[in-house]
């Protein structure tokens, strides 16, 4: 299942955005045929996309607050990709055990964003100068907006066009202003506490979290990778400092672990360049930190496992990633995005028919009244279209894509992606008039986007599977 939610952190894209060592490539894969971008190459592009989606998933994927027991006490014996670590003293902010906070996170990770935001608003009002309380609210507001815009769909980040293409994401000015105000408040509150006590590990972690979350927003919505890189670097510095002061502050290993892995996974020309600035990383060291956070993290256990699953996918270890994702499904069976992710991973693993079945199971679960608190059925329809297209069932694939594209609440980015893919499948099935209809609607939805450029080409010449 493609992690319907997962943020990472790290550099690299700042270099890519600057245009260093770029080369033109064309990716022709299901759902992304004909799109162009400037990259070192397809693998590098996917590394960068994984990096920035990781930024988004870092603090938003999930939490270990699924039960009333202390989160780190939950058994992860079934996590075949997460090694066990001996249980020892774990340091954390006492707020993380507050029943009111855990109740709010139950809502959050079951995708009841409205309920979660309202609960965290109340908690924030009761703790008006505490950066951790501000972070809770900031986290909920950001992911509510990402969900609204269909930006928690991992299929969006799996193609190269995410980084270089022109997209139809529309930023809500009021929401953006609120997010920036909350992020600035959290940083300001934590910084004041650190001015009183430079060794306040809770304040260090709160400031790191706030910058991580702001990084998530600017990378995923604004695609401001240079700004994101600066925020990510500052977040990592605070998290590293917290661990120096208290090695048992395990939650901080989520930030440092992702950073270590991502930098360690960058192509060697980039590592060579950033090495001059003292930026280094190690994949094994990063995974070790993430496994510890996955086993013992108080507020980052699920996020760490989500990051591990993302990295396993990056390495083509889809079956292991599915095992990790299933642990998340077990903890949050009513989380639509976690359910969807398994189907996405099966598709990526080449399990075409199994993926089709998995998508249809998600759709069937949604038919049960109240099973999912929030759902974006268009994401399941889009994934189903991809899976059917991979089996060359072009007519059924086109119908699934069109259901996604014509969903009343669909975001403009997913609508364009869906209708472009639908038009391509209609062309492959010899249904030229229906293809022209889909291309025209894709263009009308986002006339200035990269995908609209592709649709214009196919208005002139039918798509032939190139």
Secondary structure, DSSP 8 states (H G I E B T S, - for coil): ---SS-----SSHHHHHTTTT-EEEEE--TTTTTEEEEES-HHHHHHHHHHHHHHHHTTTS--STTSSS-GGGS--TT-TTS-----------GGGG-HHHHHHHHHHHTT-HHHHHHHHHHHHHHTTT-HHHHHHHHHHHHHHHHHHTTTT-GGGGSSTHHHHS-------HHHHHHHHHHHHHHHHHHHHHHHH-TT-HHHHHHHHHHHHHHHHHHHHTS--HHHHHHHHHHHHHHHHHHHHH-TT-GGGHHHHHHHHHHHHHS-HHHHHHHHTTT----HHHHHHHHHHHHHH-SS-HHHHHHHHHHHHHHTT-HHHHHHHHHHHHHH-TT-HHHHHHHHHHHHHTT-HHHHHHHHHHHHHHHTSTTS-SS--HHHHHHHHHHHHHHTT-HHHHHHHHHHHHT-TT--HHHHHHHHHHHHHHHHHTT-HHHHHHHHHHHHHH-TTSHHHHHHHHHHHS-----
